[in-house]
């Protein structure tokens, strides 16, 4: 993806990148320049707390057990990772 730098040094982050990073107006992003010369963009403080309530629209009759969660994770990994 490409973006143009304005005369003030500003860049509009393309929508697919904003969506991927889950950022919007007034959110912070962090730029890191690696020794290789590559530039990385991250969301500072990204952690589980930032996603609190993300799955709240999935209401279950009763909570899943740890075993049920493990089974679901393994089933999804088996579906995604093909030898």
PyMOL Python script that loads the backbone (N, CA, C, O; Angstrom):
from pymol import cmd

cmd.read_pdbstr("""\
ATOM      1  N   UNK A   1       0.835  -1.175   0.000  1.00  0.00           N
ATOM      2  CA  UNK A   1       0.000   0.000   0.000  1.00  0.00           C
ATOM      3  C   UNK A   1       0.879   1.236   0.000  1.00  0.00           C
ATOM      4  O   UNK A   1       1.964   1.252   0.582  1.00  0.00           O
ATOM      5  N   UNK A   2       0.405   2.235  -0.640  1.00  0.00           N
ATOM      6  CA  UNK A   2       1.158   3.486  -0.708  1.00  0.00           C
ATOM      7  C   UNK A   2       0.367   4.602  -0.050  1.00  0.00           C
ATOM      8  O   UNK A   2      -0.862   4.564   0.005  1.00  0.00           O
ATOM      9  N   UNK A   3       1.090   5.599   0.448  1.00  0.00           N
ATOM     10  CA  UNK A   3       0.494   6.802   1.011  1.00  0.00           C
ATOM     11  C   UNK A   3       1.393   7.971   0.655  1.00  0.00           C
ATOM     12  O   UNK A   3       2.600   7.807   0.482  1.00  0.00           O
ATOM     13  N   UNK A   4       0.810   9.130   0.549  1.00  0.00           N
ATOM     14  CA  UNK A   4       1.553  10.340   0.184  1.00  0.00           C
ATOM     15  C   UNK A   4       1.833  11.177   1.423  1.00  0.00           C
ATOM     16  O   UNK A   4       0.957  11.348   2.271  1.00  0.00           O
ATOM     17  N   UNK A   5       3.039  11.694   1.530  1.00  0.00           N
ATOM     18  CA  UNK A   5       3.406  12.588   2.631  1.00  0.00           C
ATOM     19  C   UNK A   5       3.045  14.008   2.232  1.00  0.00           C
ATOM     20  O   UNK A   5       3.410  14.467   1.150  1.00  0.00           O
ATOM     21  N   UNK A   6       2.322  14.707   3.112  1.00  0.00           N
ATOM     22  CA  UNK A   6       1.921  16.084   2.827  1.00  0.00           C
ATOM     23  C   UNK A   6       3.098  17.030   3.068  1.00  0.00           C
ATOM     24  O   UNK A   6       4.150  16.615   3.553  1.00  0.00           O
ATOM     25  N   UNK A   7       2.909  18.294   2.727  1.00  0.00           N
ATOM     26  CA  UNK A   7       3.957  19.300   2.938  1.00  0.00           C
ATOM     27  C   UNK A   7       4.267  19.485   4.425  1.00  0.00           C
ATOM     28  O   UNK A   7       5.337  19.982   4.775  1.00  0.00           O
ATOM     29  N   UNK A   8       3.344  19.091   5.297  1.00  0.00           N
ATOM     30  CA  UNK A   8       3.560  19.183   6.744  1.00  0.00           C
ATOM     31  C   UNK A   8       4.144  17.895   7.310  1.00  0.00           C
ATOM     32  O   UNK A   8       4.293  17.777   8.526  1.00  0.00           O
ATOM     33  N   UNK A   9       4.480  16.925   6.458  1.00  0.00           N
ATOM     34  CA  UNK A   9       5.055  15.669   6.918  1.00  0.00           C
ATOM     35  C   UNK A   9       4.015  14.679   7.423  1.00  0.00           C
ATOM     36  O   UNK A   9       4.364  13.707   8.094  1.00  0.00           O
ATOM     37  N   UNK A  10       2.743  14.912   7.110  1.00  0.00           N
ATOM     38  CA  UNK A  10       1.683  14.029   7.579  1.00  0.00           C
ATOM     39  C   UNK A  10       1.349  12.965   6.541  1.00  0.00           C
ATOM     40  O   UNK A  10       1.509  13.169   5.337  1.00  0.00           O
ATOM     41  N   UNK A  11       0.883  11.827   7.039  1.00  0.00           N
ATOM     42  CA  UNK A  11       0.497  10.718   6.180  1.00  0.00           C
ATOM     43  C   UNK A  11      -0.843  10.187   6.679  1.00  0.00           C
ATOM     44  O   UNK A  11      -1.056  10.068   7.885  1.00  0.00           O
ATOM     45  N   UNK A  12      -1.731   9.875   5.766  1.00  0.00           N
ATOM     46  CA  UNK A  12      -2.963   9.193   6.143  1.00  0.00           C
ATOM     47  C   UNK A  12      -2.678   7.701   6.109  1.00  0.00           C
ATOM     48  O   UNK A  12      -2.283   7.158   5.076  1.00  0.00           O
ATOM     49  N   UNK A  13      -2.881   7.040   7.243  1.00  0.00           N
ATOM     50  CA  UNK A  13      -2.663   5.600   7.309  1.00  0.00           C
ATOM     51  C   UNK A  13      -3.813   4.936   6.548  1.00  0.00           C
ATOM     52  O   UNK A  13      -4.980   5.188   6.850  1.00  0.00           O
ATOM     53  N   UNK A  14      -3.496   4.100   5.576  1.00  0.00           N
ATOM     54  CA  UNK A  14      -4.559   3.479   4.782  1.00  0.00           C
ATOM     55  C   UNK A  14      -5.539   2.691   5.659  1.00  0.00           C
ATOM     56  O   UNK A  14      -5.150   2.095   6.663  1.00  0.00           O
ATOM     57  N   UNK A  15      -6.811   2.701   5.261  1.00  0.00           N
ATOM     58  CA  UNK A  15      -7.866   2.066   6.044  1.00  0.00           C
ATOM     59  C   UNK A  15      -7.570   0.605   6.364  1.00  0.00           C
ATOM     60  O   UNK A  15      -7.786   0.195   7.505  1.00  0.00           O
ATOM     61  N   UNK A  16      -7.083  -0.210   5.413  1.00  0.00           N
ATOM     62  CA  UNK A  16      -6.796  -1.606   5.784  1.00  0.00           C
ATOM     63  C   UNK A  16      -5.763  -1.720   6.912  1.00  0.00           C
ATOM     64  O   UNK A  16      -5.839  -2.636   7.731  1.00  0.00           O
ATOM     65  N   UNK A  17      -4.804  -0.797   6.956  1.00  0.00           N
ATOM     66  CA  UNK A  17      -3.795  -0.815   8.021  1.00  0.00           C
ATOM     67  C   UNK A  17      -4.438  -0.389   9.337  1.00  0.00           C
ATOM     68  O   UNK A  17      -4.194  -1.010  10.371  1.00  0.00           O
ATOM     69  N   UNK A  18      -5.257   0.665   9.311  1.00  0.00           N
ATOM     70  CA  UNK A  18      -5.960   1.103  10.531  1.00  0.00           C
ATOM     71  C   UNK A  18      -6.845  -0.015  11.063  1.00  0.00           C
ATOM     72  O   UNK A  18      -6.880  -0.269  12.267  1.00  0.00           O
ATOM     73  N   UNK A  19      -7.558  -0.680  10.161  1.00  0.00           N
ATOM     74  CA  UNK A  19      -8.429  -1.779  10.575  1.00  0.00           C
ATOM     75  C   UNK A  19      -7.615  -2.917  11.184  1.00  0.00           C
ATOM     76  O   UNK A  19      -7.994  -3.470  12.216  1.00  0.00           O
ATOM     77  N   UNK A  20      -6.503  -3.265  10.552  1.00  0.00           N
ATOM     78  CA  UNK A  20      -5.647  -4.341  11.044  1.00  0.00           C
ATOM     79  C   UNK A  20      -5.113  -4.026  12.435  1.00  0.00           C
ATOM     80  O   UNK A  20      -5.080  -4.897  13.305  1.00  0.00           O
ATOM     81  N   UNK A  21      -4.696  -2.784  12.644  1.00  0.00           N
ATOM     82  CA  UNK A  21      -4.157  -2.363  13.938  1.00  0.00           C
ATOM     83  C   UNK A  21      -5.252  -2.033  14.947  1.00  0.00           C
ATOM     84  O   UNK A  21      -4.980  -1.840  16.132  1.00  0.00           O
ATOM     85  N   UNK A  22      -6.495  -1.971  14.465  1.00  0.00           N
ATOM     86  CA  UNK A  22      -7.637  -1.613  15.311  1.00  0.00           C
ATOM     87  C   UNK A  22      -7.418  -0.248  15.963  1.00  0.00           C
ATOM     88  O   UNK A  22      -7.574  -0.093  17.174  1.00  0.00           O
ATOM     89  N   UNK A  23      -7.056   0.736  15.141  1.00  0.00           N
ATOM     90  CA  UNK A  23      -6.840   2.094  15.625  1.00  0.00           C
ATOM     91  C   UNK A  23      -7.747   3.060  14.876  1.00  0.00           C
ATOM     92  O   UNK A  23      -8.216   2.778  13.773  1.00  0.00           O
ATOM     93  N   UNK A  24      -7.976   4.192  15.500  1.00  0.00           N
ATOM     94  CA  UNK A  24      -8.803   5.232  14.889  1.00  0.00           C
ATOM     95  C   UNK A  24      -8.328   6.593  15.354  1.00  0.00           C
ATOM     96  O   UNK A  24      -7.209   6.749  15.842  1.00  0.00           O
ATOM     97  N   UNK A  25      -9.189   7.561  15.195  1.00  0.00           N
ATOM     98  CA  UNK A  25      -8.870   8.949  15.539  1.00  0.00           C
ATOM     99  C   UNK A  25      -8.328   9.049  16.971  1.00  0.00           C
ATOM    100  O   UNK A  25      -8.898   8.490  17.908  1.00  0.00           O
ATOM    101  N   UNK A  26      -7.240   9.759  17.108  1.00  0.00           N
ATOM    102  CA  UNK A  26      -6.569  10.059  18.382  1.00  0.00           C
ATOM    103  C   UNK A  26      -5.824   8.875  18.998  1.00  0.00           C
ATOM    104  O   UNK A  26      -5.196   9.042  20.044  1.00  0.00           O
ATOM    105  N   UNK A  27      -5.868   7.686  18.390  1.00  0.00           N
ATOM    106  CA  UNK A  27      -5.070   6.566  18.896  1.00  0.00           C
ATOM    107  C   UNK A  27      -3.603   6.807  18.559  1.00  0.00           C
ATOM    108  O   UNK A  27      -3.276   7.506  17.600  1.00  0.00           O
ATOM    109  N   UNK A  28      -2.729   6.215  19.367  1.00  0.00           N
ATOM    110  CA  UNK A  28      -1.294   6.361  19.155  1.00  0.00           C
ATOM    111  C   UNK A  28      -0.759   5.141  18.410  1.00  0.00           C
ATOM    112  O   UNK A  28      -1.237   4.023  18.604  1.00  0.00           O
ATOM    113  N   UNK A  29       0.237   5.370  17.554  1.00  0.00           N
ATOM    114  CA  UNK A  29       0.984   4.281  16.937  1.00  0.00           C
ATOM    115  C   UNK A  29       2.457   4.562  17.162  1.00  0.00           C
ATOM    116  O   UNK A  29       2.869   5.711  17.319  1.00  0.00           O
ATOM    117  N   UNK A  30       3.236   3.506  17.173  1.00  0.00           N
ATOM    118  CA  UNK A  30       4.658   3.623  17.483  1.00  0.00           C
ATOM    119  C   UNK A  30       5.469   3.147  16.284  1.00  0.00           C
ATOM    120  O   UNK A  30       5.217   2.064  15.755  1.00  0.00           O
ATOM    121  N   UNK A  31       6.438   3.945  15.852  1.00  0.00           N
ATOM    122  CA  UNK A  31       7.322   3.592  14.740  1.00  0.00           C
ATOM    123  C   UNK A  31       8.664   3.157  15.303  1.00  0.00           C
ATOM    124  O   UNK A  31       9.220   3.817  16.181  1.00  0.00           O
ATOM    125  N   UNK A  32       9.184   2.047  14.799  1.00  0.00           N
ATOM    126  CA  UNK A  32      10.496   1.553  15.201  1.00  0.00           C
ATOM    127  C   UNK A  32      11.327   1.320  13.949  1.00  0.00           C
ATOM    128  O   UNK A  32      10.868   0.675  13.006  1.00  0.00           O
ATOM    129  N   UNK A  33      12.552   1.845  13.936  1.00  0.00           N
ATOM    130  CA  UNK A  33      13.463   1.618  12.820  1.00  0.00           C
ATOM    131  C   UNK A  33      14.437   0.526  13.236  1.00  0.00           C
ATOM    132  O   UNK A  33      15.205   0.694  14.183  1.00  0.00           O
ATOM    133  N   UNK A  34      14.399  -0.589  12.523  1.00  0.00           N
ATOM    134  CA  UNK A  34      15.284  -1.722  12.820  1.00  0.00           C
ATOM    135  C   UNK A  34      16.664  -1.474  12.230  1.00  0.00           C
ATOM    136  O   UNK A  34      16.834  -0.628  11.352  1.00  0.00           O
ATOM    137  N   UNK A  35      17.636  -2.215  12.717  1.00  0.00           N
ATOM    138  CA  UNK A  35      19.002  -2.107  12.191  1.00  0.00           C
ATOM    139  C   UNK A  35      19.050  -2.410  10.696  1.00  0.00           C
ATOM    140  O   UNK A  35      19.919  -1.911   9.981  1.00  0.00           O
ATOM    141  N   UNK A  36      18.114  -3.231  10.234  1.00  0.00           N
ATOM    142  CA  UNK A  36      18.062  -3.596   8.812  1.00  0.00           C
ATOM    143  C   UNK A  36      17.560  -2.450   7.937  1.00  0.00           C
ATOM    144  O   UNK A  36      17.649  -2.510   6.711  1.00  0.00           O
ATOM    145  N   UNK A  37      17.028  -1.397   8.581  1.00  0.00           N
ATOM    146  CA  UNK A  37      16.479  -0.274   7.832  1.00  0.00           C
ATOM    147  C   UNK A  37      14.977  -0.347   7.650  1.00  0.00           C
ATOM    148  O   UNK A  37      14.366   0.592   7.141  1.00  0.00           O
ATOM    149  N   UNK A  38      14.378  -1.453   8.061  1.00  0.00           N
ATOM    150  CA  UNK A  38      12.925  -1.589   7.964  1.00  0.00           C
ATOM    151  C   UNK A  38      12.265  -0.784   9.069  1.00  0.00           C
ATOM    152  O   UNK A  38      12.818  -0.629  10.158  1.00  0.00           O
ATOM    153  N   UNK A  39      11.080  -0.275   8.776  1.00  0.00           N
ATOM    154  CA  UNK A  39      10.314   0.489   9.751  1.00  0.00           C
ATOM    155  C   UNK A  39       9.096  -0.343  10.150  1.00  0.00           C
ATOM    156  O   UNK A  39       8.375  -0.854   9.293  1.00  0.00           O
ATOM    157  N   UNK A  40       8.878  -0.473  11.453  1.00  0.00           N
ATOM    158  CA  UNK A  40       7.756  -1.235  11.974  1.00  0.00           C
ATOM    159  C   UNK A  40       6.773  -0.301  12.662  1.00  0.00           C
ATOM    160  O   UNK A  40       7.169   0.659  13.323  1.00  0.00           O
ATOM    161  N   UNK A  41       5.488  -0.592  12.500  1.00  0.00           N
ATOM    162  CA  UNK A  41       4.429   0.188  13.141  1.00  0.00           C
ATOM    163  C   UNK A  41       3.721  -0.729  14.128  1.00  0.00           C
ATOM    164  O   UNK A  41       3.311  -1.834  13.774  1.00  0.00           O
ATOM    165  N   UNK A  42       3.579  -0.266  15.370  1.00  0.00           N
ATOM    166  CA  UNK A  42       2.890  -1.026  16.405  1.00  0.00           C
ATOM    167  C   UNK A  42       1.942  -0.103  17.163  1.00  0.00           C
ATOM    168  O   UNK A  42       2.054   1.122  17.109  1.00  0.00           O
ATOM    169  N   UNK A  43       1.012  -0.727  17.867  1.00  0.00           N
ATOM    170  CA  UNK A  43       0.138   0.015  18.765  1.00  0.00           C
ATOM    171  C   UNK A  43       0.739  -0.114  20.156  1.00  0.00           C
ATOM    172  O   UNK A  43       0.814  -1.222  20.689  1.00  0.00           O
ATOM    173  N   UNK A  44       1.174   1.005  20.765  1.00  0.00           N
ATOM    174  CA  UNK A  44       1.802   0.903  22.087  1.00  0.00           C
ATOM    175  C   UNK A  44       0.821   0.391  23.126  1.00  0.00           C
ATOM    176  O   UNK A  44      -0.371   0.698  23.092  1.00  0.00           O
ATOM    177  N   UNK A  45       1.354  -0.398  24.053  1.00  0.00           N
ATOM    178  CA  UNK A  45       0.515  -0.894  25.134  1.00  0.00           C
ATOM    179  C   UNK A  45      -0.495  -1.923  24.689  1.00  0.00           C
ATOM    180  O   UNK A  45      -1.450  -2.215  25.409  1.00  0.00           O
ATOM    181  N   UNK A  46      -0.290  -2.480  23.494  1.00  0.00           N
ATOM    182  CA  UNK A  46      -1.214  -3.496  23.003  1.00  0.00           C
ATOM    183  C   UNK A  46      -1.200  -4.669  23.967  1.00  0.00           C
ATOM    184  O   UNK A  46      -0.144  -5.239  24.241  1.00  0.00           O
ATOM    185  N   UNK A  47      -2.321  -5.018  24.462  1.00  0.00           N
ATOM    186  CA  UNK A  47      -2.421  -6.133  25.398  1.00  0.00           C
ATOM    187  C   UNK A  47      -3.859  -6.588  25.502  1.00  0.00           C
ATOM    188  O   UNK A  47      -4.747  -6.051  24.840  1.00  0.00           O
ATOM    189  N   UNK A  48      -4.072  -7.558  26.317  1.00  0.00           N
ATOM    190  CA  UNK A  48      -5.394  -8.148  26.441  1.00  0.00           C
ATOM    191  C   UNK A  48      -6.424  -7.137  26.961  1.00  0.00           C
ATOM    192  O   UNK A  48      -7.594  -7.199  26.584  1.00  0.00           O
ATOM    193  N   UNK A  49      -6.003  -6.221  27.812  1.00  0.00           N
ATOM    194  CA  UNK A  49      -6.946  -5.254  28.379  1.00  0.00           C
ATOM    195  C   UNK A  49      -7.567  -4.379  27.298  1.00  0.00           C
ATOM    196  O   UNK A  49      -8.718  -3.960  27.423  1.00  0.00           O
ATOM    197  N   UNK A  50      -6.809  -4.099  26.234  1.00  0.00           N
ATOM    198  CA  UNK A  50      -7.327  -3.257  25.153  1.00  0.00           C
ATOM    199  C   UNK A  50      -8.524  -3.907  24.465  1.00  0.00           C
ATOM    200  O   UNK A  50      -9.342  -3.221  23.853  1.00  0.00           O
ATOM    201  N   UNK A  51      -8.623  -5.229  24.568  1.00  0.00           N
ATOM    202  CA  UNK A  51      -9.681  -5.950  23.883  1.00  0.00           C
ATOM    203  C   UNK A  51     -10.809  -6.373  24.813  1.00  0.00           C
ATOM    204  O   UNK A  51     -11.632  -7.213  24.449  1.00  0.00           O
ATOM    205  N   UNK A  52     -10.851  -5.806  25.993  1.00  0.00           N
ATOM    206  CA  UNK A  52     -11.893  -6.166  26.951  1.00  0.00           C
ATOM    207  C   UNK A  52     -13.283  -5.957  26.362  1.00  0.00           C
ATOM    208  O   UNK A  52     -13.571  -4.907  25.789  1.00  0.00           O
ATOM    209  N   UNK A  53     -14.135  -6.955  26.507  1.00  0.00           N
ATOM    210  CA  UNK A  53     -15.493  -6.867  26.001  1.00  0.00           C
ATOM    211  C   UNK A  53     -15.644  -7.145  24.523  1.00  0.00           C
ATOM    212  O   UNK A  53     -16.757  -7.092  23.999  1.00  0.00           O
ATOM    213  N   UNK A  54     -14.558  -7.440  23.840  1.00  0.00           N
ATOM    214  CA  UNK A  54     -14.592  -7.654  22.396  1.00  0.00           C
ATOM    215  C   UNK A  54     -15.561  -8.759  21.996  1.00  0.00           C
ATOM    216  O   UNK A  54     -16.217  -8.670  20.958  1.00  0.00           O
ATOM    217  N   UNK A  55     -15.649  -9.788  22.811  1.00  0.00           N
ATOM    218  CA  UNK A  55     -16.501 -10.925  22.475  1.00  0.00           C
ATOM    219  C   UNK A  55     -17.818 -10.928  23.248  1.00  0.00           C
ATOM    220  O   UNK A  55     -18.508 -11.947  23.293  1.00  0.00           O
ATOM    221  N   UNK A  56     -18.164  -9.807  23.847  1.00  0.00           N
ATOM    222  CA  UNK A  56     -19.355  -9.765  24.702  1.00  0.00           C
ATOM    223  C   UNK A  56     -20.653 -10.049  23.947  1.00  0.00           C
ATOM    224  O   UNK A  56     -21.653 -10.413  24.566  1.00  0.00           O
ATOM    225  N   UNK A  57     -20.656  -9.890  22.628  1.00  0.00           N
ATOM    226  CA  UNK A  57     -21.886 -10.161  21.881  1.00  0.00           C
ATOM    227  C   UNK A  57     -22.129 -11.659  21.695  1.00  0.00           C
ATOM    228  O   UNK A  57     -23.195 -12.054  21.224  1.00  0.00           O
ATOM    229  N   UNK A  58     -21.153 -12.498  22.057  1.00  0.00           N
ATOM    230  CA  UNK A  58     -21.326 -13.948  22.020  1.00  0.00           C
ATOM    231  C   UNK A  58     -21.793 -14.403  23.405  1.00  0.00           C
ATOM    232  O   UNK A  58     -20.983 -14.743  24.268  1.00  0.00           O
ATOM    233  N   UNK A  59     -23.081 -14.402  23.593  1.00  0.00           N
ATOM    234  CA  UNK A  59     -23.634 -14.778  24.892  1.00  0.00           C
ATOM    235  C   UNK A  59     -23.876 -16.288  24.912  1.00  0.00           C
ATOM    236  O   UNK A  59     -24.579 -16.823  24.054  1.00  0.00           O
ATOM    237  N   UNK A  60     -23.297 -16.959  25.884  1.00  0.00           N
ATOM    238  CA  UNK A  60     -23.484 -18.396  26.038  1.00  0.00           C
ATOM    239  C   UNK A  60     -24.434 -18.651  27.205  1.00  0.00           C
ATOM    240  O   UNK A  60     -24.496 -17.866  28.151  1.00  0.00           O
ATOM    241  N   UNK A  61     -25.170 -19.755  27.126  1.00  0.00           N
ATOM    242  CA  UNK A  61     -26.069 -20.125  28.219  1.00  0.00           C
ATOM    243  C   UNK A  61     -25.271 -20.344  29.499  1.00  0.00           C
ATOM    244  O   UNK A  61     -25.699 -19.941  30.580  1.00  0.00           O
ATOM    245  N   UNK A  62     -24.104 -20.986  29.374  1.00  0.00           N
ATOM    246  CA  UNK A  62     -23.221 -21.157  30.521  1.00  0.00           C
ATOM    247  C   UNK A  62     -21.782 -21.064  30.028  1.00  0.00           C
ATOM    248  O   UNK A  62     -21.504 -21.370  28.868  1.00  0.00           O
ATOM    249  N   UNK A  63     -20.876 -20.650  30.888  1.00  0.00           N
ATOM    250  CA  UNK A  63     -19.475 -20.504  30.469  1.00  0.00           C
ATOM    251  C   UNK A  63     -18.875 -21.843  30.044  1.00  0.00           C
ATOM    252  O   UNK A  63     -19.282 -22.900  30.526  1.00  0.00           O
ATOM    253  N   UNK A  64     -17.908 -21.783  29.141  1.00  0.00           N
ATOM    254  CA  UNK A  64     -17.197 -22.978  28.717  1.00  0.00           C
ATOM    255  C   UNK A  64     -16.193 -23.398  29.786  1.00  0.00           C
ATOM    256  O   UNK A  64     -15.668 -22.566  30.526  1.00  0.00           O
ATOM    257  N   UNK A  65     -15.939 -24.682  29.853  1.00  0.00           N
ATOM    258  CA  UNK A  65     -14.884 -25.170  30.744  1.00  0.00           C
ATOM    259  C   UNK A  65     -13.540 -24.958  30.056  1.00  0.00           C
ATOM    260  O   UNK A  65     -13.482 -24.695  28.854  1.00  0.00           O
ATOM    261  N   UNK A  66     -12.478 -25.072  30.817  1.00  0.00           N
ATOM    262  CA  UNK A  66     -11.134 -24.952  30.250  1.00  0.00           C
ATOM    263  C   UNK A  66     -10.931 -26.039  29.197  1.00  0.00           C
ATOM    264  O   UNK A  66     -10.340 -25.792  28.146  1.00  0.00           O
ATOM    265  N   UNK A  67     -11.420 -27.233  29.486  1.00  0.00           N
ATOM    266  CA  UNK A  67     -11.284 -28.339  28.531  1.00  0.00           C
ATOM    267  C   UNK A  67     -12.003 -28.033  27.223  1.00  0.00           C
ATOM    268  O   UNK A  67     -11.475 -28.318  26.148  1.00  0.00           O
ATOM    269  N   UNK A  68     -13.202 -27.456  27.300  1.00  0.00           N
ATOM    270  CA  UNK A  68     -13.949 -27.095  26.094  1.00  0.00           C
ATOM    271  C   UNK A  68     -13.215 -26.017  25.296  1.00  0.00           C
ATOM    272  O   UNK A  68     -13.190 -26.056  24.066  1.00  0.00           O
ATOM    273  N   UNK A  69     -12.617 -25.055  26.004  1.00  0.00           N
ATOM    274  CA  UNK A  69     -11.861 -24.014  25.310  1.00  0.00           C
ATOM    275  C   UNK A  69     -10.647 -24.615  24.611  1.00  0.00           C
ATOM    276  O   UNK A  69     -10.347 -24.271  23.468  1.00  0.00           O
ATOM    277  N   UNK A  70      -9.940 -25.532  25.316  1.00  0.00           N
ATOM    278  CA  UNK A  70      -8.778 -26.192  24.714  1.00  0.00           C
ATOM    279  C   UNK A  70      -9.172 -26.972  23.463  1.00  0.00           C
ATOM    280  O   UNK A  70      -8.472 -26.928  22.452  1.00  0.00           O
ATOM    281  N   UNK A  71     -10.289 -27.683  23.535  1.00  0.00           N
ATOM    282  CA  UNK A  71     -10.766 -28.457  22.380  1.00  0.00           C
ATOM    283  C   UNK A  71     -11.079 -27.531  21.199  1.00  0.00           C
ATOM    284  O   UNK A  71     -10.737 -27.842  20.058  1.00  0.00           O
ATOM    285  N   UNK A  72     -11.717 -26.417  21.469  1.00  0.00           N
ATOM    286  CA  UNK A  72     -12.065 -25.467  20.408  1.00  0.00           C
ATOM    287  C   UNK A  72     -10.808 -24.874  19.775  1.00  0.00           C
ATOM    288  O   UNK A  72     -10.738 -24.708  18.557  1.00  0.00           O
ATOM    289  N   UNK A  73      -9.825 -24.559  20.600  1.00  0.00           N
ATOM    290  CA  UNK A  73      -8.566 -24.006  20.093  1.00  0.00           C
ATOM    291  C   UNK A  73      -7.866 -25.039  19.218  1.00  0.00           C
ATOM    292  O   UNK A  73      -7.405 -24.714  18.125  1.00  0.00           O
ATOM    293  N   UNK A  74      -7.783 -26.285  19.693  1.00  0.00           N
ATOM    294  CA  UNK A  74      -7.133 -27.337  18.917  1.00  0.00           C
ATOM    295  C   UNK A  74      -7.850 -27.588  17.597  1.00  0.00           C
ATOM    296  O   UNK A  74      -7.206 -27.800  16.570  1.00  0.00           O
ATOM    297  N   UNK A  75      -9.180 -27.565  17.620  1.00  0.00           N
ATOM    298  CA  UNK A  75      -9.954 -27.775  16.391  1.00  0.00           C
ATOM    299  C   UNK A  75      -9.661 -26.663  15.385  1.00  0.00           C
ATOM    300  O   UNK A  75      -9.502 -26.930  14.194  1.00  0.00           O
ATOM    301  N   UNK A  76      -9.590 -25.431  15.854  1.00  0.00           N
ATOM    302  CA  UNK A  76      -9.320 -24.304  14.948  1.00  0.00           C
ATOM    303  C   UNK A  76      -7.889 -24.381  14.412  1.00  0.00           C
ATOM    304  O   UNK A  76      -7.658 -24.139  13.227  1.00  0.00           O
ATOM    305  N   UNK A  77      -6.934 -24.714  15.275  1.00  0.00           N
ATOM    306  CA  UNK A  77      -5.553 -24.840  14.816  1.00  0.00           C
ATOM    307  C   UNK A  77      -5.429 -25.960  13.787  1.00  0.00           C
ATOM    308  O   UNK A  77      -4.713 -25.811  12.797  1.00  0.00           O
ATOM    309  N   UNK A  78      -6.107 -27.060  14.006  1.00  0.00           N
ATOM    310  CA  UNK A  78      -6.074 -28.172  13.049  1.00  0.00           C
ATOM    311  C   UNK A  78      -6.656 -27.754  11.709  1.00  0.00           C
ATOM    312  O   UNK A  78      -6.182 -28.185  10.657  1.00  0.00           O
ATOM    313  N   UNK A  79      -7.687 -26.911  11.749  1.00  0.00           N
ATOM    314  CA  UNK A  79      -8.314 -26.450  10.514  1.00  0.00           C
ATOM    315  C   UNK A  79      -7.401 -25.484   9.763  1.00  0.00           C
ATOM    316  O   UNK A  79      -7.361 -25.513   8.533  1.00  0.00           O
ATOM    317  N   UNK A  80      -6.665 -24.624  10.482  1.00  0.00           N
ATOM    318  CA  UNK A  80      -5.842 -23.592   9.849  1.00  0.00           C
ATOM    319  C   UNK A  80      -4.470 -24.104   9.428  1.00  0.00           C
ATOM    320  O   UNK A  80      -3.958 -23.694   8.386  1.00  0.00           O
ATOM    321  N   UNK A  81      -3.864 -24.990  10.214  1.00  0.00           N
ATOM    322  CA  UNK A  81      -2.508 -25.451   9.950  1.00  0.00           C
ATOM    323  C   UNK A  81      -2.570 -26.806   9.277  1.00  0.00           C
ATOM    324  O   UNK A  81      -2.898 -27.812   9.905  1.00  0.00           O
ATOM    325  N   UNK A  82      -2.254 -26.821   7.993  1.00  0.00           N
ATOM    326  CA  UNK A  82      -2.278 -28.061   7.238  1.00  0.00           C
ATOM    327  C   UNK A  82      -0.852 -28.507   7.002  1.00  0.00           C
ATOM    328  O   UNK A  82      -0.035 -27.718   6.527  1.00  0.00           O
ATOM    329  N   UNK A  83      -0.521 -29.776   7.327  1.00  0.00           N
ATOM    330  CA  UNK A  83       0.864 -30.252   7.159  1.00  0.00           C
ATOM    331  C   UNK A  83       1.293 -30.273   5.702  1.00  0.00           C
ATOM    332  O   UNK A  83       2.425 -30.647   5.397  1.00  0.00           O
TER     333      UNK A  83
END
""", "prot")
cmd.dss("prot")
cmd.show_as("cartoon", "prot")
cmd.util.cbc("prot")
cmd.orient("prot")
